[in-house]
Amino acid sequence: MDLALFSCDRPLVPFYEGAGFDPLPGTVLVGGTPDDPLCSDAPGFDKTVLAAFFTADPDADRAALSGTRVPLHPGRVDRLW
């Protein structure tokens, strides 16, 4: 699946929707490391996950990722975020 996937502050959602990205309701991005995760739904965060799908069936791919937790750990030491 080819996609662009990121989180942003909720007030920026209309801007990114205007650029062709769709919110993924209930989806959470998990950065950091497996031992010290940093989640887009952590207390104090007000994030929304958005995506653009570059696939033959974007609706099915969007449905498959909606409401999921997506681990983005680059390794055990390096941190994403």
Secondary structure, DSSP 8 states (H G I E B T S, - for coil): --EEEEEEEGGGHHHHHHTT-EE-TT-EEEEEETTEEEETTSTT--EEEEEEE-SS-HHHHHHHHTT-EEE----SSS-B-
